Amino acid sequence: MDDLMEDTITVIGAGVIGGAIVKGLIKGGYRGKIIATRRKAEKLKELEGLGVHITSDNVKAAEEADIVFICVKPNDVLKVLEEIKNSISGKLVISTAATVPLKHYKKVAPQARFVRSMPNVAILVQESFTAYACDNDVTPEDKEKIRKIFEILGVCQEVEEKHMDAVTALSGSGPGYITIIIEALMYAGLKVGLPRDLALQSAAQTVLGTGKLAMEFHGHITAIKDMVTTPGGTTIEAIYELEGSQIRQALMRAVEKATEKCQKIRENLGLR
Ligand SMILES: NC(=O)c1ccc[n+]([C@@H]2O[C@H](COP(=O)([O-])OP(=O)(O)OC[C@H]3O[C@@H](n4cnc5c(N)ncnc54)[C@H](OP(=O)(O)O)[C@@H]3O)[C@@H](O)[C@H]2O)c1
């Protein structure tokens, strides 16, 4: 990480995700200079307290940076890019914006090297899954830095750009779906008489632990289910209920709908 520590990272649009990137980097031991911007700079006080340089001046912040994150909403991206285009020439620029294809960044600032990324809010606990696609000018050295940054923030994978909408729908929005599942399990715990804290902790840790198990498991993850399912036991009673509930189809539909929505947003932005 040492060479990375000499880079100045600017995060333009330090809201939910931009702020989480800044906090995640600091929590993960990043010791280089970090600059965070947003128009309402007074809302950056918390980050300032963490040693972050704060400003509303995107141009100056981009000028000072070695690596620039763009974390504004998709409809603000090209406006911000137009504003900073002369300050990012020759620099690595990582956007977290959903739906905006790399070619549109390149059109505005052909001299910059762009990465389209999709982290999720678990950056806050350094457990994001971040997928990213690179433009053709991104160098192997850049890729090494990108990987190191995203590994501070969780797990990452470079993907072809054609997968970015689906990844947005699955892992970008995923914490929303999993929260529903954790909440439902918590209420299930209440239904069978558990105290609230115990219900929440047992639900959340079960999701966390099963996720970890799935990541480290050698073989098909169905085998994890088999490990908990004793013939004639308690788990099969519950699984029987779940299989009748179309829970799988509901999750598949949710991700499919969110993927389709990416295209609709792009059309509304006038992008192809
Ligand atoms: N939220 C998620 O879970 C998530 C996950 C993955 C990717 N993303 C993507 O990340 C991007 C940001 O999402 P978000 O949820 O973090 O939104 P957000 O909380 O609204 O953050 C965007 C920030 O951009 C700032 N901003 C707007 N215009 C600006 C400008 N001209 N100059 C500087 N700052 C400006 C806003 O603050 P001011 O109004 O004070 O300027 C706001 O704090 C989106 O493109 C989204 O697709 C989000």
The ligand as an SDF file (V2000), in Angstrom:
LIG
                    3D

 48 52  0  0  0  0  0  0  0  0999 V2000
  -26.0700    4.9610   -2.0260 N   0  0  0  0  0  0  0  0  0  0  0  0
  -25.6050    3.7920   -2.4280 C   0  0  0  0  0  0  0  0  0  0  0  0
  -25.7830    2.7640   -1.7690 O   0  0  0  0  0  0  0  0  0  0  0  0
  -24.7990    3.7000   -3.7040 C   0  0  0  0  0  0  0  0  0  0  0  0
  -24.1240    2.4920   -3.9850 C   0  0  0  0  0  0  0  0  0  0  0  0
  -23.3330    2.4300   -5.1210 C   0  0  0  0  0  0  0  0  0  0  0  0
  -23.2430    3.5200   -5.9750 C   0  0  0  0  0  0  0  0  0  0  0  0
  -23.9410    4.6440   -5.6920 N   0  0  0  0  0  0  0  0  0  0  0  0
  -23.7830    5.7780   -6.6330 C   0  0  0  0  0  0  0  0  0  0  0  0
  -23.0120    6.7610   -5.9870 O   0  0  0  0  0  0  0  0  0  0  0  0
  -23.4510    8.0620   -6.3980 C   0  0  0  0  0  0  0  0  0  0  0  0
  -23.8110    8.8500   -5.1500 C   0  0  0  0  0  0  0  0  0  0  0  0
  -24.8970    8.2440   -4.5000 O   0  0  0  0  0  0  0  0  0  0  0  0
  -25.2460    8.6100   -2.9980 P   0  0  0  0  0  0  0  0  0  0  0  0
  -26.2830    7.6690   -2.5630 O   0  0  0  0  0  0  0  0  0  0  0  0
  -23.9850    8.7380   -2.2230 O   0  0  0  0  0  0  0  0  0  0  0  0
  -25.8800   10.0630   -3.2100 O   0  0  0  0  0  0  0  0  0  0  0  0
  -25.8490   11.3090   -2.2370 P   0  0  0  0  0  0  0  0  0  0  0  0
  -25.8430   10.8740   -0.8180 O   0  0  0  0  0  0  0  0  0  0  0  0
  -26.9070   12.2490   -2.7050 O   0  0  0  0  0  0  0  0  0  0  0  0
  -24.4090   11.9410   -2.5260 O   0  0  0  0  0  0  0  0  0  0  0  0
  -24.1500   12.7460   -3.6220 C   0  0  0  0  0  0  0  0  0  0  0  0
  -23.4490   13.9790   -3.1060 C   0  0  0  0  0  0  0  0  0  0  0  0
  -23.0440   14.7580   -4.1810 O   0  0  0  0  0  0  0  0  0  0  0  0
  -23.0340   16.1050   -3.7600 C   0  0  0  0  0  0  0  0  0  0  0  0
  -23.0670   16.9300   -4.9490 N   0  0  0  0  0  0  0  0  0  0  0  0
  -24.0890   17.1370   -5.8270 C   0  0  0  0  0  0  0  0  0  0  0  0
  -23.7100   17.9940   -6.7930 N   0  0  0  0  0  0  0  0  0  0  0  0
  -22.4140   18.3290   -6.5220 C   0  0  0  0  0  0  0  0  0  0  0  0
  -21.4710   19.1820   -7.1460 C   0  0  0  0  0  0  0  0  0  0  0  0
  -21.7760   19.8800   -8.2630 N   0  0  0  0  0  0  0  0  0  0  0  0
  -20.2510   19.2940   -6.6060 N   0  0  0  0  0  0  0  0  0  0  0  0
  -19.9070   18.6120   -5.4670 C   0  0  0  0  0  0  0  0  0  0  0  0
  -20.7680   17.8040   -4.8200 N   0  0  0  0  0  0  0  0  0  0  0  0
  -22.0060   17.6660   -5.3450 C   0  0  0  0  0  0  0  0  0  0  0  0
  -24.2570   16.2320   -2.8590 C   0  0  0  0  0  0  0  0  0  0  0  0
  -24.0620   17.1770   -1.8240 O   0  0  0  0  0  0  0  0  0  0  0  0
  -24.4580   18.7410   -2.0030 P   0  0  0  0  0  0  0  0  0  0  0  0
  -25.9120   18.7770   -2.3390 O   0  0  0  0  0  0  0  0  0  0  0  0
  -24.1130   19.3550   -0.6760 O   0  0  0  0  0  0  0  0  0  0  0  0
  -23.5860   19.2490   -3.0900 O   0  0  0  0  0  0  0  0  0  0  0  0
  -24.3480   14.8520   -2.2270 C   0  0  0  0  0  0  0  0  0  0  0  0
  -23.8180   14.8460   -0.9260 O   0  0  0  0  0  0  0  0  0  0  0  0
  -24.6520    7.8730   -7.3130 C   0  0  0  0  0  0  0  0  0  0  0  0
  -24.2420    8.1120   -8.6190 O   0  0  0  0  0  0  0  0  0  0  0  0
  -25.0760    6.4270   -7.1080 C   0  0  0  0  0  0  0  0  0  0  0  0
  -25.5090    5.8440   -8.3080 O   0  0  0  0  0  0  0  0  0  0  0  0
  -24.6930    4.7730   -4.5730 C   0  0  0  0  0  0  0  0  0  0  0  0
  1  2  1  0
  2  3  2  0
  2  4  1  0
  4  5  1  0
  4 48  2  0
  5  6  2  0
  6  7  1  0
  7  8  2  0
  8  9  1  0
  8 48  1  0
  9 10  1  0
  9 46  1  0
 10 11  1  0
 11 12  1  0
 11 44  1  0
 12 13  1  0
 13 14  1  0
 14 15  2  0
 14 16  1  0
 14 17  1  0
 17 18  1  0
 18 19  2  0
 18 20  1  0
 18 21  1  0
 21 22  1  0
 22 23  1  0
 23 24  1  0
 23 42  1  0
 24 25  1  0
 25 26  1  0
 25 36  1  0
 26 27  1  0
 26 35  1  0
 27 28  2  0
 28 29  1  0
 29 30  1  0
 29 35  2  0
 30 31  1  0
 30 32  2  0
 32 33  1  0
 33 34  2  0
 34 35  1  0
 36 37  1  0
 36 42  1  0
 37 38  1  0
 38 39  2  0
 38 40  1  0
 38 41  1  0
 42 43  1  0
 44 45  1  0
 44 46  1  0
 46 47  1  0
M  CHG  2   8   1  16  -1
M  END
$$$$
